[in-house]
Amino acid sequence: MATAKERNYWLVKSEPFKYSWDDFVQDGWTYWDGVRNYQARNNLRAMKKGDLALYYHSNEGKCIVGVARVIKEHYQDPTTEDERWSVVDLKPVKALKRPVTLQQVKETKGLENIALVRQSRLSVQPLTENEFDVIVALGSQ
């Protein structure tokens, strides 16, 4: 498992009507499937056990609502026979006390260059440790 110094940080997006944070918490874990963009797939493949990911509700809500942990590194997406696509297993860690909206992210110094702002359609995005910490702090207020 990655130590804190070796840990990477991510943001994963889901439309809440398809798979919400509450669904994720109720299930206790999930494999992150359905990624059909090569850049997002490559980000999935870069995830390591122990990495942390922010959970973003896209389209409806447009806010970051929780923190998840990678519990299994990439493997073949079981929803397709096409070997080009991968999944990772994620487990919920905690809900944010207060959702962090896309507007808040856009207005917060230090977050102006994250993929959520620059590549808004990318479903799996890398974050720096500082970006992750700033967003978690915003959600803890």
Salt bridges, closest charged atoms under 4 A:
ASP77 OD2 - ARG36 NH1 2.98
ASP82 OD2 - ARG84 NH2 2.44
